[in-house]
Amino acid sequence: MALATPVTSQPHYGEHLGDVDYWSAYVHAALDRHSLPHKPIEAPFVGSFPTFLAGDLVVKLFADAFDGASAYTTEKSMLELLSTVPEIRAPELIATGDLFRDGGWRWPYLIISRMPGTAIRELPTDETTRLAAGQLGAATARLHALPAPEAVAVRDILPGLRAEAVARLRRNGLPEHLAEQVPEFLADAPAERVLVHADLTADHLFLDTAGLSGIIDWADAITADPWYELVAVRLDGLRSDAGLFVEFLDAYGWPYTVDFPIRALQGVLEFQFNAIAGLGDLSRIATLEELAQRLFADPRG
């Protein structure tokens, strides 16, 4: 029986993103294309695209929504690149393909290896997480030194993110008096470009007893100034823990200079996802310079 094209209209798509029953036939179809074994299907955390665990494998399907074409080519090219970089532990790319080949959206997919360990979001802060924070710093420094794959390099979204920052930040809840300061605050944002993961959240960092066991979800990789990378690392991936952030910076070799808070907040303001929502009530913060010091004062005290 032929597969029906998945429904991507809302609210159906959002309601079924983590629905194993709905997506199991599509996951099995992808596995069958490559003679890979069927295992019980599990749903991990819900992201933008249907992603399911099948034993030691992960099957990720890319919808035409949420810029799925670009996300697919970006993640595929990043995993191909990282297969040659042992210092960065990323999933192994097992297979790629299309669910449909007869016109319309083809529903490309990736089949990748499942990362060992547990997402850092689910773990307490202890010696293992401190070790992992340092390992993440070293891996991030290595990433930033790599040449960007063509599929990533051609997506220079940073100028647009900066140009649209005021409107985006207003929508995300930045108080008006701070939003008005954004253009001048970003006026001297760094022009440097490096390859960044761009979404090093606590769901994307996996740990085992030896520390950092893997980094997943490379579909948002872009070229940006290196400060852009610190947003997710500081505010989510390392859970705003000052001690973990110090481990990260030291292992990266990232000095804490006098302009560190300003540069880091510039990264927050240009960030494509909503980094403002978790910062609490900002109505009593008078200036962006004050906010920079509040968020990124020297973590060593």
Phi and psi in degrees as a GROMACS rama.xvg file:
@    title "Ramachandran Plot"
@    xaxis  label "Phi"
@    yaxis  label "Psi"
@TYPE xy
-69.0094  145.212  ALA-2
-72.2058  137.313  LEU-3
-79.7951  146.941  ALA-4
-65.1102  131.042  THR-5
-60.1832  148.145  PRO-6
-84.2971  125.93  VAL-7
-114.362  2.48407  THR-8
-72.8653  149.973  SER-9
-88.1794  147.697  GLN-10
-89.1147  1.4194  PRO-11
-55.4336  -48.1341  HIS-12
-59.9775  -49.5964  TYR-13
-63.2055  -38.7746  GLY-14
-68.4219  -26.3114  GLU-15
-109.023  7.84816  HIS-16
-55.443  -40.2145  LEU-17
-103.997  20.1826  GLY-18
-87.4735  103.721  ASP-19
-61.0009  -42.4833  VAL-20
-60.1068  -41.7067  ASP-21
-67.8478  -41.8835  TYR-22
-96.7583  -6.29708  TRP-23
-60.3729  -38.5916  SER-24
-63.3339  -35.7761  ALA-25
-73.5716  -38.4832  TYR-26
-63.4517  -44.9732  VAL-27
-64.3827  -36.7823  HIS-28
-62.9425  -41.6286  ALA-29
-64.8039  -43.4601  ALA-30
-63.6908  -41.0825  LEU-31
-63.1981  -34.9867  ASP-32
-56.5314  -27.1391  ARG-33
-118.858  16.6496  HIS-34
54.8274  40.2814  SER-35
-96.4352  146.698  LEU-36
-69.2743  148.836  PRO-37
-83.1752  131.814  HIS-38
-129.249  162.062  LYS-39
-53.7839  134.033  PRO-40
-92.4995  133.937  ILE-41
-125.041  152.185  GLU-42
-104.002  120.666  ALA-43
-79.4571  -157.55  PRO-44
-62.0107  151.321  PHE-45
-88.5148  127.311  VAL-46
-115.656  -143.906  GLY-47
-85.3768  -23.7311  SER-48
-126.198  149.61  PHE-49
-61.6532  120.352  PRO-50
-137.077  128.558  THR-51
-138.338  148.088  PHE-52
-92.0806  138.805  LEU-53
-139.032  87.6807  ALA-54
66.5075  -123.577  GLY-55
-88.2935  7.33516  ASP-56
-114.423  157.353  LEU-57
-124.602  131.128  VAL-58
-112.672  122.04  VAL-59
-119.928  121.682  LYS-60
-105.676  138.734  LEU-61
-112.223  114.215  PHE-62
-76.1872  164.327  ALA-63
-75.73  -15.8772  ASP-64
-75.6977  165.124  ALA-65
57.1727  35.7663  PHE-66
56.6289  45.8672  ASP-67
-62.4895  -33.8388  GLY-68
-62.7725  -45.6628  ALA-69
-68.7216  -39.4719  SER-70
-62.0167  -41.2722  ALA-71
-63.1305  -51.3899  TYR-72
-65.8443  -34.4381  THR-73
-65.373  -51.2571  THR-74
-65.5103  -40.5881  GLU-75
-60.5735  -47.1617  LYS-76
-67.774  -34.0919  SER-77
-68.5896  -41.3702  MET-78
-67.6001  -34.9573  LEU-79
-64.3938  -43.433  GLU-80
-62.8731  -48.2373  LEU-81
-71.4016  -15.6357  LEU-82
-64.4609  -16.5419  SER-83
-102.624  5.16534  THR-84
-124.31  87.8573  VAL-85
-65.9694  -18.5027  PRO-86
-70.6342  -16.7944  GLU-87
-113.997  112.907  ILE-88
-86.8554  105.009  ARG-89
-123.165  163.477  ALA-90
-60.6104  150.189  PRO-91
-82.9784  133.518  GLU-92
-80.4373  113.931  LEU-93
-90.4871  -46.0206  ILE-94
-161.563  157.625  ALA-95
-137.383  161.398  THR-96
175.854  -169.985  GLY-97
-126.67  136.878  ASP-98
-71.6971  -33.28  LEU-99
-127.232  144.399  PHE-100
-135.23  17.3214  ARG-101
-119.045  40.2991  ASP-102
93.7667  161.475  GLY-103
75.4755  -169.991  GLY-104
-68.2823  129.43  TRP-105
-86.4583  -7.73587  ARG-106
52.8255  68.7872  TRP-107
-66.6254  155.234  PRO-108
-142.095  158.956  TYR-109
-120.656  138.067  LEU-110
-114.698  120.059  ILE-111
-131.513  167.958  ILE-112
-76.9421  149.154  SER-113
-82.1709  131.729  ARG-114
-72.805  137.485  MET-115
-72.3991  159.614  PRO-116
94.2195  -159.382  GLY-117
-132.519  142.713  THR-118
-61.2022  140.482  ALA-119
-61.4557  -24.905  ILE-120
-58.5085  -27.6324  ARG-121
-94.3976  4.22775  GLU-122
-116.09  150.968  LEU-123
-76.7484  163.127  PRO-124
-80.3163  116.926  THR-125
-150.121  -164.916  ASP-126
-62.8998  -34.3638  GLU-127
-67.3462  -43.3217  THR-128
-68.5472  -33.242  THR-129
-66.1736  -40.3272  ARG-130
-62.3368  -43.9563  LEU-131
-64.5323  -36.6251  ALA-132
-61.2826  -41.3608  ALA-133
-66.3578  -41.6893  GLY-134
-64.2088  -35.7597  GLN-135
-64.6866  -40.7998  LEU-136
-59.754  -45.0165  GLY-137
-65.6029  -41.7439  ALA-138
-65.9228  -36.9603  ALA-139
-68.0568  -40.3712  THR-140
-59.8279  -41.4023  ALA-141
-64.4848  -42.8821  ARG-142
-58.8045  -45.72  LEU-143
-66.6718  -15.6648  HIS-144
-93.0716  -5.79829  ALA-145
-83.3273  149.073  LEU-146
-70.7157  138.735  PRO-147
-74.1464  135.299  ALA-148
-58.6225  154.496  PRO-149
-57.1989  -39.2691  GLU-150
-61.7966  -27.0421  ALA-151
-88.6589  -43.102  VAL-152
-61.2873  -33.1773  ALA-153
-75.7128  -12.7536  VAL-154
-96.0161  74.9182  ARG-155
-88.9521  85.088  ASP-156
-91.0528  -7.26426  ILE-157
-62.504  -43.8007  LEU-158
-56.841  -40.9593  PRO-159
-66.1836  -39.8695  GLY-160
-62.2247  -39.2022  LEU-161
-69.8815  -41.9308  ARG-162
-65.0838  -34.4212  ALA-163
-96.1645  8.49912  GLU-164
-60.2107  -43.0193  ALA-165
-61.7693  -50.36  VAL-166
-62.6971  -42.2387  ALA-167
-64.0686  -43.8421  ARG-168
-69.8248  -34.7255  LEU-169
-61.3069  -45.6606  ARG-170
-60.8355  -34.4151  ARG-171
-81.3667  -3.96674  ASN-172
105.434  9.83357  GLY-173
-67.6374  127.976  LEU-174
-54.3655  147.387  PRO-175
-58.3649  -39.1827  GLU-176
-66.9506  -26.2911  HIS-177
-83.2335  -37.6532  LEU-178
-59.3249  -36.567  ALA-179
-64.7937  -22.1359  GLU-180
-87.511  -9.23  GLN-181
-62.0878  -47.1623  VAL-182
-56.687  -45.5374  PRO-183
-68.1335  -36.5386  GLU-184
-66.2646  -33.3276  PHE-185
-90.2859  -2.10975  LEU-186
-59.3664  -33.272  ALA-187
-111.127  26.1943  ASP-188
-60.2061  144.481  ALA-189
-58.4386  141.298  PRO-190
-87.7787  -9.74066  ALA-191
-59.2197  145.284  GLU-192
-124.565  130.875  ARG-193
-134.291  165.45  VAL-194
-78.806  121.18  LEU-195
-123.868  147.588  VAL-196
-66.2309  -43.6931  HIS-197
81.0168  -3.15393  ALA-198
-153.278  52.1812  ASP-199
-81.5062  69.3482  LEU-200
-88.2712  173.357  THR-201
-70.2534  -13.8014  ALA-202
-84.9083  -15.0978  ASP-203
-105.858  0.109712  HIS-204
-112.883  119.406  LEU-205
-109.21  139.504  PHE-206
-125.625  147.104  LEU-207
-129.012  -164.76  ASP-208
-66.9543  -17.4109  THR-209
-95.4426  4.88321  ALA-210
109.267  -134.423  GLY-211
-73.1265  114.465  LEU-212
-99.2755  -16.2765  SER-213
178.817  156.967  GLY-214
-123.759  125.898  ILE-215
-114.382  175.13  ILE-216
62.1451  76.5694  ASP-217
-97.7704  12.5587  TRP-218
-72.2354  -17.3469  ALA-219
-98.3348  7.46002  ASP-220
-57.8269  137.553  ALA-221
-144.717  175.543  ILE-222
-99.2538  132.497  THR-223
-157.074  174.962  ALA-224
-69.6008  149.636  ASP-225
-60.9126  -24.2827  PRO-226
-64.9158  -24.7756  TRP-227
-58.233  -35.2295  TYR-228
-66.4447  -28.6113  GLU-229
-70.4739  -19.2255  LEU-230
-60.9941  -60.1412  VAL-231
-66.2181  -36.9566  ALA-232
-59.8964  -52.6409  VAL-233
-72.0409  -44.5156  ARG-234
-89.7983  -17.2009  LEU-235
-133.95  -59.1906  ASP-236
-54.6339  -44.3467  GLY-237
-103.932  15.7083  LEU-238
57.5398  32.3817  ARG-239
58.7966  23.6731  SER-240
-85.0812  115.672  ASP-241
-61.7492  -38.9441  ALA-242
-64.8055  -42.7759  GLY-243
-65.5815  -36.7531  LEU-244
-65.2451  -38.8897  PHE-245
-60.9999  -44.504  VAL-246
-58.0037  -43.4719  GLU-247
-61.2158  -51.7108  PHE-248
-62.8395  -42.7917  LEU-249
-63.7709  -43.4736  ASP-250
-70.0096  -33.0746  ALA-251
-67.964  -35.0603  TYR-252
87.619  31.6847  GLY-253
-96.6474  106.729  TRP-254
-72.7592  148.554  PRO-255
-91.8022  99.9487  TYR-256
-98.9902  173.02  THR-257
-63.1567  -29.4294  VAL-258
-92.8735  7.46239  ASP-259
-54.4341  -50.8235  PHE-260
-59.5197  -39.4931  PRO-261
-65.161  -48.9384  ILE-262
-62.4874  -40.8448  ARG-263
-65.8849  -39.995  ALA-264
-69.1098  -32.7883  LEU-265
-57.041  -40.0717  GLN-266
-60.8871  -40.8064  GLY-267
-62.4829  -43.1166  VAL-268
-70.9855  -28.484  LEU-269
-90.6187  -6.49838  GLU-270
-62.7394  135.492  PHE-271
-74.8939  -22.8103  GLN-272
-98.1775  169.877  PHE-273
-80.6899  99.4294  ASN-274
-96.965  -2.21712  ALA-275
-85.6324  -31.7954  ILE-276
-56.6603  -34.8313  ALA-277
-89.5503  9.09007  GLY-278
-91.4985  -2.95284  LEU-279
83.4004  -164.194  GLY-280
-75.3799  114.539  ASP-281
-102.814  6.37385  LEU-282
-64.7476  -24.6594  SER-283
-96.0435  1.89183  ARG-284
-82.5484  120.151  ILE-285
-79.1258  -37.8691  ALA-286
-136.907  160.217  THR-287
-67.2594  -30.2554  LEU-288
-62.1573  -39.9391  GLU-289
-65.3248  -41.1438  GLU-290
-63.965  -39.558  LEU-291
-58.5305  -44.1005  ALA-292
-67.8435  -36.8044  GLN-293
-64.2801  -40.6432  ARG-294
-85.2577  -34.4763  LEU-295
-130.128  28.9524  PHE-296
-59.6631  156.632  ALA-297
-49.9486  114.017  ASP-298
-66.4179  -10.0929  PRO-299
-83.1402  -6.72438  ARG-300
